Amino acid sequence: MFFERPDSGELCILVHLEFYQSDESGDPREFEELAISAGACPLDLITGSPHQINPRSFVGSGKLEEIHQAVQLHQAELVLFNHSLSPSQERNLEKALGCRVLDRTGLILDIFAQRARSYEGKLQVELAQLQHTRTRLVRGWTHLDRQKGGIGLRGVGETQLEIDQRLIGERIKSINKSLDKVKRQRDQGRKARKRAEVPTVSLVGYTNAGKTSLFNHLTNENIYAADQLFATLDSTLRKIQLPDMGTAILADTVGFIRDLPHQLVDAFRATLEETIEASLLLHVVDCHSEQRFILQDEVDRVLQEIGASEIPTLLVYNKADLLGQELPGIERDDQGKPWRVWVSALNGEGVENLLQAISELLGEDFIEPELHLPQQNGRLRAKLYHQGAVKNESLDEQGQMCLSLRLPKQDFERLLKEEGLDAKSCVR
């Protein structure tokens, strides 16, 4: 499972416990991938199945001694726990083991800090880190007494802890103001797309399911994609052309993971709103993974947490080339609607089926009327052309404009109402 010690990277010991009272236990292989993604070098994996959590050091005395021996044997610099630790547990473990200790939340935050590239992404990561750090300041400065003033100022001053808490609180307020500004800019962009009737399709899924590779294939872009956890942190929006539909916006978003820290969900809420406001979600699944159904459920849980569970969703089974068999193509439900598509983002197989399925789902409310208008209704004609709804135009025998249209039913009814027209009198 582990490899030879490299020339660089923090040497670490991994700790993964499966508690009897817990129905869910993380995947140690995924935990190892997280550590490697952070730049660590895993040297050993300590496992166990304790009955309960030790409130002081998380693990019992026997397991603590086993971890300590592994740290000394490998001269490890870091111990990573695949669990959430309280601040006091982290401190007690560091004192007993003589090295740095980091829990799962801290590890994921470190990966996010390394990968953030955009201004917004860096702000979001810093916000999550500050929220996480603020809970770990207690007793961190107990060796410092209260700060004294000079002559005439010898009252009770702030402790270093209080100073740090105040500074962190002020920085959090400043970041939230900046993120609110970014949110307003995003809202303006969404409103503009809605006015132009451009639907948004958002890629969601477990981390490393291949969302960015699929995004690159659909948009002919070259956004950074890698076979590692959380290769994508910053949302990216690009136009795509759909058959019989025209232009749509495709959004690539940050991947989800089991036990995603709440600080990250809160901090990335501005980015995740691209998911909440989407017309259609493409839930990308690594169909080659043995845990694909568990990971699907985990993504569904996060979607429900952020308020996106009611948005129409199309399952996209990616990495189908690894199965070594012919792809099923588009699978449909009892009403004939697409519900799952098999694709390979690596070689592009099945992508045409995916585009067709997206068009069908987005075009459910589309109609294709033939509109006959007198010459004096040129304003309505101009509105229809501006919306891109006119497929063909000719003149009928009475000299009226004959327009073949394709547009959402509600938009068609709204435009007729604005012009005071009745569909029965002008639709053939």
N, C-alpha and C positions, 0 to 999 in steps of 0.2 A: 504493500500500500504506500510505503514511503520510499524515498529515493536517496541517493548519495548526497552528502553535505556539499552544497555549492559554495562558491567563493564569496557570495554576498547574500544578504537577507538575514533577518532576525531568526535565530535558532529558537524554536519553540516546542513546547509539549502541549498536545491537545487533550482535553478532558471531556468525555461524553458519557453521561450517566442516564440510565433508563429507570425511572422511578416506578415502583409497583402500582401506586395509586393513580398514575397518569395514563390516560388512554392514548396520548400522542407522544411520540419520541422522535426527535429530529434524526436526520440521516447523517451518519458520521462521514460518509463520502462527500456530501454537500458541504459539511463543516470544513473538511480538508480543503476543498476547492475555495471556500471563502478565505481560509488562511493564506493559500497560495496567491489568490487574487490581491490580497493586501501586501504581498511581498515577503511573507514569512516563509521559513523553511521548517516544515513539520518533521520532527525527529522520532516522535513516539506518540502513541495514542493510549490513554488511560481510560478504561471503561469500567463499568460497575452497575449494580442494580440495587441501590439502597432502598430501604423501606420509607425513609423520610429524610427531609432536609435538616442539616445541622444549622440552627439559627446563627451560630457564631462564625463558623468557617465553611458553611454550605456542605462540606463533606465530613465524614467521621474521621477519628484520629488515625485509624488504620489506612484509609484511602489517602489521607493527607501525607502520611509517611511514605506511601508508595509514590506519590507525585514528587515528593522531596527527593527521593532516591533517583528518580528519572531525571530531575533537574540537575543533580550533581553528576550523574553518569554522563549526560550529554553536554554538560556545561551550558545549559539552555539559558537564554536571556529573557524569556517570556513564557507564560503559561496562559493558554486560551481556553476558556470554558464555553461549551456550547449551551449555555444557560444564561439567564439574567441573574446577576449578583447584586446584592444591596451594597451601598457604599462601605458599610462596616465590614461586610464579608470580604470585599476586595482588600481592604486595609489589613485585616487579620491574616488573610492568605499571603499577602506580600511579606508581612512580618515573619510568618512561619516558613515560607519558601525561599526568602532572600532574593526574589526577582520580581519583575513586573507581572501583574495579573490583569487580564482583560476579559470581560464577558462578551457574549454574542452581540449585544447592542453596540458596545464600544468598538468591536471589530468591524461591524457593518458601517458605522459612522466613519471609521478610518478609511475604508474603501471609498465611500462617497467623497470624502475630502480629497482623495487622490485623483478621482475621476472628473470632478466638476470642472467645467471649462467656461461656461457662460457666466456673465455677471449675476444673473438670476440664480443659476445653479450654485454658485459659490455662496451667495447670501443664504440660500435655503440650507445648505450644509452647515454653515456657521451657526445659524439659528438652532438647528437640531443639536449641534455639539454643545452650545451654551446651555440649552435646556437640560441636557444630560449632565454637564459638568456642575451646574448649580446645585444639584442634589448631592454632589460628592465633595462639597467644600467643608461640610461639618466635621469638626475635629482635625481638619487638615492643617489648621494653623494654631492648635492649642499650645504650641511652644512659645507663642508670642503673647505678651501681656497687652493690656489696653494701651493704645497710643496716647502719650502725654503731650501737652502743649508746652510753650515756653513759660517765662515768668508771667504770672497773672492769668495763665491759661491751664492751670493744673487741675482741671475738672476731669470727670470720667469721659474718656474719648471713645472712638470706635475701635473695635478689635479689627485685626487684619481680615478676619472672616467677614465681618460686616462691611468693610470697605470693598472686598472682592464681590460680595453679593450685590452691593449697590452698583458697582461698575458693570457687572454682568447684566443686571436689570436694565440699566441705561442703554447698553449695547443692544439688548433684545428689543427694546422699544424702537431704537433707531432702525434696526433691520426690518422690523414689522412695518414701519412707515415706508421704507424703500420697496418692500414686497407689495404693499398696498398700491403703490404707484405702478408697479409692473402689472398687477392684477387689473387696474383700470385700463392700461394699454391693451392687455389681452381682451378685456371685455369690449373695447372699441373695435378691435379686429373681428371678434365674433359677430358683433352687431352689423358690421359692414358685410360680412359673408352672408348673414341672414337676409339682409336687404337685397343682396344680389342673388339670393336663392341658391347659394352654393353649399351642398351638403358636406359635412365633415365625417370622415371615417377614421377611427382611432384604433391603433394597434395596441392590444393589451396582452399580458401573459406573464408566465413565470420567467424569472431571469434566465438568460441563456437558452431561450426557446427558439431563437432565430428571428426575432422581430425586426432588428435592424437590417439583417441580410435580405429579408423579404421586402422591407421598405426600399432598400437600394435597388432591388430588381424591378420593383413597380414604378419607381420614379427616375431610374437611370442616374441615381446619385452615387456618391462614394463616401457616405457617412461611415465613420469608424465603427467597425464590427469585429468582434473577436470571440473565440471560444473560451469565454471566461464570464464569471458572474459580474453583473452590473457594468458591462462595457458601455452602456448608454445611460446617462443621467439627465441630459438636457433634451427637452422636447424639440422636435424638428417638424416643421410643416412644409409640405410641398404639394403642388398640383399634380393630379393624375387625370387621364382621359378614360372615361368608361364607355363601353359600347352602348349605343342608343340612349345615352344619358348626358354625355358631355363632360364638363369639368367638375371635379370634386377635390376636396382637400384631404390629404392623408397625413395623419399625425403619428409620429413615433414617440413612445413614452417610456418612462423608467419601468424596469421590470419589477415584479413583485417577488416576495420570498416568504417562506414560512416564518412566523413570528416576526414580521416586519415591525421594527420599533415604532411606537406611537409618535415619538418625536419626529420621525421621518414622514409619517403620514400627514401630520399637522404642517410640517415645514414645507412639504411638496404639494400642499393642497392647491396652490395657484397653478402649478403645472398639471396636476391631476384634473383640474377643471376642463382641460381639453378632452378628457375622457367623459366627464359628467355631462358636457354640453354636446357630445357627438351625436350624429344622426344614426350611426351604426358602429358597433364594436366588432373588431376582428380579434377573437380570442385565439392567439397562436399557441399551439401545444406541440411539444417535442414528442411525436408519436412513437419514437424509438425508445423513450424512457420507460422503464419498468414501473415507475411511480406516476405515470401520466394522469391517472384518474385522481390520485391524491393531490397532485399539483393543480389540476383543474379545480378541485374543490377549494383549494387554498386561494386561488385567484378569485373565484366567485365570492369567497368570504370578504376579501379586501374590496371588491367592487360593491358589495352590499354596505360595507363600512363607510365608503366615500359617497354613497347615494347614487350609484350607477347601475344597480341591479335590474332596473326596469327598462333599460335601453336595449333595443333589438341587438342580438348578438349572433354572429356567424362563427362557428368553430372552424379553425384552420389547422389541420394536422400537418405540421411541417416536418422536414427531415425524412420524408417518406422514401427517399432514395436509399436510406440505410436498411429498409425492410427487405430489399431485394425482390420485390414482386410488383406486378402491374398495379397502378394506382386506381382506386375505385372511382375517382373523379368527383362529381357533385352528388351528394346524398341528400334526399328530400324527405320532408315529413309527410304526414297524412294529407295535408292540404296542398302538397306539391311545392312548398317553399323550400329553398336550400337551407340546410341546417349544419352541414359539415362538408368541407372541401379538403382534398388531399393534395399537397403540393411539396415541391422541393425548391427552397430558395437558392440552393447551391447551383442547380443546373436549370432552373426555370420551369421544370416540368409541372404542369397543373396550374400555372399562373393564369393562363387564358380562361380556364374554368373558374378561377377565383374572381376575375374581373367580371365575368358573366353573372356569377352568383351575387356579387355586390350590386350590379346594375338591377337585377331582378328585385332584390330586397329594397333598394332605395326607390325603385320605380313602381312600387305597389300602388301608390296613390296617383300615378300619372295617368292622364287621359290623352287621347289623340283625336280631338274633334276637327271637323272641317267647318271653318267659319266664313260666312258670306257677309261682307260689309259694304255699305254704300260708300262712295268716294269721300263723303264728308266726315267719315269716321277715321280720318288719318291719324288722330292722336292715339286711338287704341292700337292701330297698326304699329305705330312707332314704339309704344310700350311693349308690345309683343316681341318686336325685333330686339329691343333693348334687353329683354329677359332671355333672349336666345331660344324662344319657343317656336319660331316659324321654321318649318321644314321645307315648305314649298309654297309658291304664290303664283296665281294666274288670275285671269279675268273670266267671269262666267258670261252667259248669253245676254244678261241684262246690264253688263258693264260693271258689275260689282266686283270687289276684291275677294278672291277666293283663297283663303289661307289654310294650309294644312299645318296643324299645330301639334306639339307635344309639350305638356307642362303639368304641374300638380293641379289636381282638381280644385283645391281651395283657392289657388292663385287665379285660375280661370274664372271662378265664380266671383272673386273679389274684383277683378278687372272689369267684368261685365257690369257689376253693381256700380262701380265708380263712374261708368259711362252711361248709366241708366238704361241698359239694354237687357232684354229678356232672351235667355238661351233658346227658347222655343222658336223665336222669330228669326234668328240668325244662324243657327246650327243645323247643318244638314246631316 
